[in-house]
Amino acid sequence: MAALLGLVVLLGLAAVRAAPVDGHVIGIWPVGAATGVLVLAPRRHAPALLGVVLALALLTLSLSARPAGVVVGYTATIGLETWLVSRVLLGGAEGPWRLRADRDLRRYLGACLLGGLVGLVGGALTSAVTGFGDPGFVGLALGASHLASQLVLTPLWSRLPTHGPLARRPERVLQWVAVLVLAPAVLAPTMFPSVVFVLVPLLVWSALRVSPREALAQLVVVLGVAVALTTAGRGPFADVPVLLDLPRDVRSVLLAAYAATCALIVVPLLLRVGESVEAARAAAAERDTLGRIVQSATGMAIIGADRQGRITLFNPGAERLLGWSAREAAGLSTQVLHTAEQVSAKAHELEVDDDFASVSARMLEPDMAGADMGFVRKDGTERTHSMTLGRITDEAGRVLGYVSTSEDVTDRVAAEEALRDALARMQEVDAVKDAFVSSVSHELRTPITSIQGYLELLGDGSFGDLTAQQRSAVAKVAANSERLLILIDDLLTLSRVQESGLGLEDKVLDLVAVVRAGCAVVSPGGERAGVPIGVEVPDVPVPFLGDRDMLERVVINLVGNAVKFTPRGGRVEVTLRCHEQGSTITVADTGIGIPLAEQDRLFSRFFRSSLAQAQAIPGSGLGLSIAHSVVAQHGGTLRAESEPGAGTTFVVELPSMV
């Protein structure tokens, strides 16, 4: 900080010395260096350092032989400008400040313009109040010099782009030699003012090829030579006022304009170079990362191609899966990876023209990601890959090439085909079995019905009187015949469900009557088994559109099961409830229950729980399956809640009529 304050003193004295004695302004006072003092200092020290800057400005300006009022006015202008510019540069935060991106450049330019405006207004007001010189010209001169000082010096205190020089040492040496030789040679002549802009291409060269600090250093050297020669009365900036009979203060305006022009060329350019270098570094890092990912993906084929479909990328995964080396595949058309038969088969599947281009165009569409495609290895072996094909585009959307990722799924596809074949055979066997059961059931129904008829004749004595023992035997045969007939009826009903549905006859019915009728059928058996059946239904009819016989069968099956699986002394409760969504029939018992692990198979055909089998409770395992199908075809649901030893509750949910 002390060194920077010392620099302010030295440059301030140089500016005062450069000002003509008979002029009204001073040279380019280092207000940009004074701003750097506040930018680099901790914020808590800024007020004290601002006082130091004011003291140094007052000290140096008092040596300029200007009136005291003018010195005070210029000093106040410098203090106000230094404070405002530093606050704008830092944006209210702690220093140091960055000058690396476009937003930093906008803040830099805005702050420098603000500094020039403060210098212009302060100079004009000072001139107007003190009567020292023309206010307009003094304001212009002071504003221009302060703007140039801020533009040239404030970047020196910033954090510039971090890239090093792009040029090698010989080129950098050549640049410095050119600066040190050409700057005096160009800025010394007095008759050719426009020749000073010959140095601009040299400064542009340095901004493009060397580090930001070095480019700013060369800019400072050029402007330092210009200031030194002008102070010595040499060069176009010192000579033009004499030639054109203008006030000598004009030379400070011209010198400031030249310095500002050079800074406005160099600073934005070196920032743009820094952004380009950073972008190139990021792109290179991303490219390296992507390259490592591609090279490490040995289980996946990643293939890149140019716009003409020639292979440009063939990763190790592609080499392993397809048998080609990357060197062999480079430059080949991607069409060599597919046989004509594979392309034709895919074209037929996708319903596009039978050519490689049409298939490729369809595979590029988003919905085709992960589609199967035939590939051929170098040795001629045909494989199936799950493939995704995409375009590579630039920022303007122009297609640069294509990339595909794929993995070999031949074994998976073969397994899926085998599974489909096995499933088809199982379905065929199942259909044959169902047809056999239906046919046998039809064939058994007639003889069993005949047997029941003759049993009735035997029972009523049509063939003579029977002894008590004979009547008992006939009764047992009749009971077993009835069981067989019920089983056959269940099988025939199940067959109808599987083949074409139940063919329900939908009519408006009363669910109250359905529940009462179903329970009435089962009640005698419940009384004999010592399991009473409680029925709770609404006092008013509950209309429903459906098949009465089939719904009664649902009630009979559910209540019959409840009675059958409930030990003597238990109870079965049947409830019908109405609600806005429809009706609910609940059948709850206090029976043996169903193991939790078996409940998901409860409505499967021929399923009987392990508890039922352990207790030798008879049954076909078809009743619940039929009930579930009937309820489903009425648009409802059937579910069960059970716990072993605590009973089972079946719930039938039926939709409303509306």
Helices and strands as residue ranges (DSSP letters): H 2-18, H 31-40, G 43-45, H 46-61, G 62-64, H 68-90, H 102-130, H 135-153, G 154-157, H 169-187, G 193-198, H 199-209, H 212-231, H 236-243, H 250-296, E 301-306, E 311-314, H 316-322, H 326-329, G 334-337, H 340-350, H 356-363, G 366-368, E 371-376, E 382-393, E 399-408, H 410-459, H 468-500, E 507-510, H 511-529, E 533-536, E 543-546, H 548-564, E 572-579, E 582-589, G 596-601, H 610-614, H 623-633, E 637-643, E 647-655
